[in-house]
Amino acid sequence: MTVDDIPNAVVGLAASPLACEHLPSLKKQFAAASPLQRAAAIGAHPSARFAPYAGGLLRDAGSFRAAEQLCATGVLPIGQYLNQKQLEELLDAWETNDQCLFAPAMPKNAGLLFEATRHLLPTSLPAWQKFVGAAQEPSDERRAAYYSYPDLRRLVEAELEDQEPF
């Protein structure tokens, strides 16, 4: 049996501390699963235990469609569980993978992730500013307007204004 033969529900058991304690191979099977299979398991069983895998999912995206699917099914469902370091790693992976940065659904997904990680504000603002800054420099001018993540930029700027003292 290969990793691809393991049902997503079984891989998703890696979210359970009790299951991992009694079945240590689950963590290994989850780590060996394909990015799409890991994302499906995460989406089916969102948990803080999966937060360390979020950045890796986007780093592994090999196409625009894969980036969108990995983000929608494996990253957004656990946004609320990310800590500051995990968010920074995730945004770095997103920023450095053109398949993520320029996938059509990703600007919208970035706004959804911003909302899901509001619990990290204001500490996370520098990471978001860095990400928006990188997105404003698209390599193809035809993509410049949409792929500069204007909606996310507005969210970040509004949050910055709210942080300023009166």
Phi and psi in degrees as GROMACS dihedral restraints (atoms count N, CA, C in turn):
[ dihedral_restraints ]
;  ai    aj    ak    al  type     phi  dphi    fc
    3     4     5     6     1   -98.3    20    10
    4     5     6     7     1   170.0    20    10
    6     7     8     9     1   -58.5    20    10
    7     8     9    10     1   -37.0    20    10
    9    10    11    12     1   -66.1    20    10
   10    11    12    13     1   -18.8    20    10
   12    13    14    15     1   -82.5    20    10
   13    14    15    16     1    -9.8    20    10
   15    16    17    18     1   -83.6    20    10
   16    17    18    19     1   126.5    20    10
   18    19    20    21     1   -61.6    20    10
   19    20    21    22     1   146.8    20    10
   21    22    23    24     1   -56.3    20    10
   22    23    24    25     1   -35.2    20    10
   24    25    26    27     1   -62.2    20    10
   25    26    27    28     1   -36.9    20    10
   27    28    29    30     1   -70.3    20    10
   28    29    30    31     1   -44.0    20    10
   30    31    32    33     1   -61.1    20    10
   31    32    33    34     1   -37.6    20    10
   33    34    35    36     1   -63.3    20    10
   34    35    36    37     1   -19.7    20    10
   36    37    38    39     1   -62.5    20    10
   37    38    39    40     1   -14.8    20    10
   39    40    41    42     1   -62.6    20    10
   40    41    42    43     1   -12.5    20    10
   42    43    44    45     1   -76.4    20    10
   43    44    45    46     1   -16.8    20    10
   45    46    47    48     1   -92.8    20    10
   46    47    48    49     1   118.0    20    10
   48    49    50    51     1   -58.5    20    10
   49    50    51    52     1   -39.0    20    10
   51    52    53    54     1   -64.2    20    10
   52    53    54    55     1   -44.8    20    10
   54    55    56    57     1   -62.6    20    10
   55    56    57    58     1   -42.9    20    10
   57    58    59    60     1   -65.3    20    10
   58    59    60    61     1   -35.1    20    10
   60    61    62    63     1   -64.9    20    10
   61    62    63    64     1   -40.8    20    10
   63    64    65    66     1   -91.1    20    10
   64    65    66    67     1   -18.9    20    10
   66    67    68    69     1  -132.5    20    10
   67    68    69    70     1    72.7    20    10
   69    70    71    72     1   -57.7    20    10
   70    71    72    73     1   -21.6    20    10
   72    73    74    75     1   -70.4    20    10
   73    74    75    76     1   -16.2    20    10
   75    76    77    78     1   -59.2    20    10
   76    77    78    79     1   -43.7    20    10
   78    79    80    81     1   -62.3    20    10
   79    80    81    82     1   -40.7    20    10
   81    82    83    84     1   -65.8    20    10
   82    83    84    85     1   -40.9    20    10
   84    85    86    87     1   -65.8    20    10
   85    86    87    88     1   -39.7    20    10
   87    88    89    90     1   -63.1    20    10
   88    89    90    91     1   -46.0    20    10
   90    91    92    93     1   -63.4    20    10
   91    92    93    94     1   -31.5    20    10
   93    94    95    96     1   -85.7    20    10
   94    95    96    97     1   -11.8    20    10
   96    97    98    99     1   -67.9    20    10
   97    98    99   100     1   159.2    20    10
   99   100   101   102     1   -66.9    20    10
  100   101   102   103     1   157.2    20    10
  102   103   104   105     1   -55.7    20    10
  103   104   105   106     1   -40.5    20    10
  105   106   107   108     1   -66.6    20    10
  106   107   108   109     1   -36.9    20    10
  108   109   110   111     1   -69.5    20    10
  109   110   111   112     1   -40.6    20    10
  111   112   113   114     1   -62.6    20    10
  112   113   114   115     1   -43.0    20    10
  114   115   116   117     1   -62.6    20    10
  115   116   117   118     1   -42.1    20    10
  117   118   119   120     1   -62.5    20    10
  118   119   120   121     1   -41.5    20    10
  120   121   122   123     1   -65.6    20    10
  121   122   123   124     1   -41.3    20    10
  123   124   125   126     1   -63.2    20    10
  124   125   126   127     1   -46.2    20    10
  126   127   128   129     1   -62.7    20    10
  127   128   129   130     1   -33.8    20    10
  129   130   131   132     1   -76.9    20    10
  130   131   132   133     1   -25.5    20    10
  132   133   134   135     1  -138.2    20    10
  133   134   135   136     1    62.3    20    10
  135   136   137   138     1   -56.7    20    10
  136   137   138   139     1   134.0    20    10
  138   139   140   141     1  -161.2    20    10
  139   140   141   142     1   152.8    20    10
  141   142   143   144     1   -62.0    20    10
  142   143   144   145     1   -25.1    20    10
  144   145   146   147     1   -62.8    20    10
  145   146   147   148     1   -22.8    20    10
  147   148   149   150     1   -91.5    20    10
  148   149   150   151     1   -10.8    20    10
  150   151   152   153     1   -54.1    20    10
  151   152   153   154     1   -38.9    20    10
  153   154   155   156     1   -63.1    20    10
  154   155   156   157     1   -15.4    20    10
  156   157   158   159     1   -90.8    20    10
  157   158   159   160     1    -9.6    20    10
  159   160   161   162     1   -58.8    20    10
  160   161   162   163     1   -50.2    20    10
  162   163   164   165     1   -60.7    20    10
  163   164   165   166     1   -40.5    20    10
  165   166   167   168     1   -62.5    20    10
  166   167   168   169     1   -34.8    20    10
  168   169   170   171     1   -60.2    20    10
  169   170   171   172     1   -46.4    20    10
  171   172   173   174     1   -74.9    20    10
  172   173   174   175     1   -30.8    20    10
  174   175   176   177     1   -64.0    20    10
  175   176   177   178     1   -33.2    20    10
  177   178   179   180     1   -85.4    20    10
  178   179   180   181     1    -6.4    20    10
  180   181   182   183     1   -63.0    20    10
  181   182   183   184     1   121.7    20    10
  183   184   185   186     1  -104.0    20    10
  184   185   186   187     1     0.0    20    10
  186   187   188   189     1  -153.7    20    10
  187   188   189   190     1   166.1    20    10
  189   190   191   192     1   -60.2    20    10
  190   191   192   193     1   -46.5    20    10
  192   193   194   195     1   -64.7    20    10
  193   194   195   196     1   -40.2    20    10
  195   196   197   198     1   -63.7    20    10
  196   197   198   199     1   -41.4    20    10
  198   199   200   201     1   -58.9    20    10
  199   200   201   202     1   -46.3    20    10
  201   202   203   204     1   -62.2    20    10
  202   203   204   205     1   -45.2    20    10
  204   205   206   207     1   -67.6    20    10
  205   206   207   208     1   -43.2    20    10
  207   208   209   210     1   -62.6    20    10
  208   209   210   211     1   -40.0    20    10
  210   211   212   213     1   -68.6    20    10
  211   212   213   214     1   -48.2    20    10
  213   214   215   216     1   -66.2    20    10
  214   215   216   217     1   -40.4    20    10
  216   217   218   219     1   -95.3    20    10
  217   218   219   220     1   -26.4    20    10
  219   220   221   222     1  -114.7    20    10
  220   221   222   223     1   -20.9    20    10
  222   223   224   225     1  -103.0    20    10
  223   224   225   226     1   -54.0    20    10
  225   226   227   228     1   -58.6    20    10
  226   227   228   229     1   -38.4    20    10
  228   229   230   231     1   -63.6    20    10
  229   230   231   232     1   -19.8    20    10
  231   232   233   234     1  -112.7    20    10
  232   233   234   235     1    11.6    20    10
  234   235   236   237     1   -54.1    20    10
  235   236   237   238     1   -39.6    20    10
  237   238   239   240     1   -65.7    20    10
  238   239   240   241     1   -17.5    20    10
  240   241   242   243     1   -97.0    20    10
  241   242   243   244     1    -8.7    20    10
  243   244   245   246     1   -68.2    20    10
  244   245   246   247     1   144.3    20    10
  246   247   248   249     1   -99.9    20    10
  247   248   249   250     1   177.7    20    10
  249   250   251   252     1   -58.1    20    10
  250   251   252   253     1   -48.2    20    10
  252   253   254   255     1   -62.6    20    10
  253   254   255   256     1   -42.0    20    10
  255   256   257   258     1   -65.3    20    10
  256   257   258   259     1   -38.9    20    10
  258   259   260   261     1   -64.0    20    10
  259   260   261   262     1   -43.9    20    10
  261   262   263   264     1   -61.1    20    10
  262   263   264   265     1   -43.3    20    10
  264   265   266   267     1   -63.0    20    10
  265   266   267   268     1   -40.6    20    10
  267   268   269   270     1   -63.9    20    10
  268   269   270   271     1   -48.2    20    10
  270   271   272   273     1   -64.9    20    10
  271   272   273   274     1   -36.1    20    10
  273   274   275   276     1   -63.6    20    10
  274   275   276   277     1   -43.7    20    10
  276   277   278   279     1   -63.3    20    10
  277   278   279   280     1   -42.0    20    10
  279   280   281   282     1   -63.1    20    10
  280   281   282   283     1   -48.0    20    10
  282   283   284   285     1   -63.4    20    10
  283   284   285   286     1   -35.4    20    10
  285   286   287   288     1   -91.6    20    10
  286   287   288   289     1    -4.9    20    10
  288   289   290   291     1  -108.6    20    10
  289   290   291   292     1   106.6    20    10
  291   292   293   294     1   -58.3    20    10
  292   293   294   295     1   -27.8    20    10
  294   295   296   297     1   -65.3    20    10
  295   296   297   298     1   -28.8    20    10
  297   298   299   300     1   -85.1    20    10
  298   299   300   301     1   -48.9    20    10
  300   301   302   303     1   -60.6    20    10
  301   302   303   304     1   -36.0    20    10
  303   304   305   306     1  -110.9    20    10
  304   305   306   307     1    15.2    20    10
  306   307   308   309     1   -76.5    20    10
  307   308   309   310     1   137.4    20    10
  309   310   311   312     1   -53.9    20    10
  310   311   312   313     1   -37.8    20    10
  312   313   314   315     1   -84.5    20    10
  313   314   315   316     1    -8.5    20    10
  315   316   317   318     1   -71.4    20    10
  316   317   318   319     1   -34.4    20    10
  318   319   320   321     1   -58.8    20    10
  319   320   321   322     1   -41.4    20    10
  321   322   323   324     1   -64.9    20    10
  322   323   324   325     1   -42.9    20    10
  324   325   326   327     1   -61.6    20    10
  325   326   327   328     1   -34.1    20    10
  327   328   329   330     1   -62.9    20    10
  328   329   330   331     1   -41.8    20    10
  330   331   332   333     1   -63.7    20    10
  331   332   333   334     1   -39.6    20    10
  333   334   335   336     1   -65.1    20    10
  334   335   336   337     1   -39.1    20    10
  336   337   338   339     1   -67.8    20    10
  337   338   339   340     1   -39.3    20    10
  339   340   341   342     1   -56.7    20    10
  340   341   342   343     1   -47.3    20    10
  342   343   344   345     1   -64.4    20    10
  343   344   345   346     1   -39.6    20    10
  345   346   347   348     1   -68.7    20    10
  346   347   348   349     1   -21.5    20    10
  348   349   350   351     1  -109.0    20    10
  349   350   351   352     1    20.7    20    10
  351   352   353   354     1   -56.4    20    10
  352   353   354   355     1   -26.8    20    10
  354   355   356   357     1   -62.0    20    10
  355   356   357   358     1   -16.6    20    10
  357   358   359   360     1   -93.0    20    10
  358   359   360   361     1    -6.9    20    10
  360   361   362   363     1   -74.8    20    10
  361   362   363   364     1   149.9    20    10
  363   364   365   366     1   -85.9    20    10
  364   365   366   367     1    -3.2    20    10
  366   367   368   369     1   -57.8    20    10
  367   368   369   370     1   -32.6    20    10
  369   370   371   372     1   -82.1    20    10
  370   371   372   373     1    -7.1    20    10
  372   373   374   375     1   -55.8    20    10
  373   374   375   376     1   -44.0    20    10
  375   376   377   378     1   -58.9    20    10
  376   377   378   379     1   -37.0    20    10
  378   379   380   381     1   -66.7    20    10
  379   380   381   382     1   -41.6    20    10
  381   382   383   384     1   -66.0    20    10
  382   383   384   385     1   -40.3    20    10
  384   385   386   387     1   -61.8    20    10
  385   386   387   388     1   -43.0    20    10
  387   388   389   390     1   -60.5    20    10
  388   389   390   391     1   -44.7    20    10
  390   391   392   393     1   -62.5    20    10
  391   392   393   394     1   -48.4    20    10
  393   394   395   396     1   -61.6    20    10
  394   395   396   397     1   -39.1    20    10
  396   397   398   399     1   -61.4    20    10
  397   398   399   400     1   -42.2    20    10
  399   400   401   402     1   -67.3    20    10
  400   401   402   403     1   -36.4    20    10
  402   403   404   405     1   -70.7    20    10
  403   404   405   406     1   -20.3    20    10
  405   406   407   408     1   -80.0    20    10
  406   407   408   409     1     0.6    20    10
  408   409   410   411     1  -118.8    20    10
  409   410   411   412     1    54.9    20    10
  411   412   413   414     1   -65.5    20    10
  412   413   414   415     1   145.7    20    10
  414   415   416   417     1   -74.6    20    10
  415   416   417   418     1   -20.8    20    10
  417   418   419   420     1  -115.8    20    10
  418   419   420   421     1   113.7    20    10
  420   421   422   423     1   -59.2    20    10
  421   422   423   424     1   -26.8    20    10
  423   424   425   426     1   -65.6    20    10
  424   425   426   427     1   -24.1    20    10
  426   427   428   429     1   -91.9    20    10
  427   428   429   430     1    -6.7    20    10
  429   430   431   432     1   -51.6    20    10
  430   431   432   433     1   -49.4    20    10
  432   433   434   435     1   -64.5    20    10
  433   434   435   436     1   -58.8    20    10
  435   436   437   438     1   -69.0    20    10
  436   437   438   439     1   -43.0    20    10
  438   439   440   441     1   -84.4    20    10
  439   440   441   442     1    11.3    20    10
  441   442   443   444     1   -91.8    20    10
  442   443   444   445     1     5.7    20    10
  444   445   446   447     1    56.2    20    10
  445   446   447   448     1    55.7    20    10
  447   448   449   450     1   -61.5    20    10
  448   449   450   451     1   -37.4    20    10
  450   451   452   453     1   -66.1    20    10
  451   452   453   454     1   -41.9    20    10
  453   454   455   456     1   -64.8    20    10
  454   455   456   457     1   -42.1    20    10
  456   457   458   459     1   -57.5    20    10
  457   458   459   460     1   -41.8    20    10
  459   460   461   462     1   -63.9    20    10
  460   461   462   463     1   -40.5    20    10
  462   463   464   465     1   -61.8    20    10
  463   464   465   466     1   -45.3    20    10
  465   466   467   468     1   -65.1    20    10
  466   467   468   469     1   -45.3    20    10
  468   469   470   471     1   -62.9    20    10
  469   470   471   472     1   -40.1    20    10
  471   472   473   474     1   -63.9    20    10
  472   473   474   475     1   -39.9    20    10
  474   475   476   477     1   -67.0    20    10
  475   476   477   478     1   -38.6    20    10
  477   478   479   480     1   -62.8    20    10
  478   479   480   481     1   -41.6    20    10
  480   481   482   483     1   -63.5    20    10
  481   482   483   484     1   -38.1    20    10
  483   484   485   486     1   -66.8    20    10
  484   485   486   487     1   -24.3    20    10
  486   487   488   489     1   -83.0    20    10
  487   488   489   490     1   -18.9    20    10
  489   490   491   492     1   -70.6    20    10
  490   491   492   493     1   137.6    20    10
  492   493   494   495     1   -69.3    20    10
  493   494   495   496     1   154.7    20    10
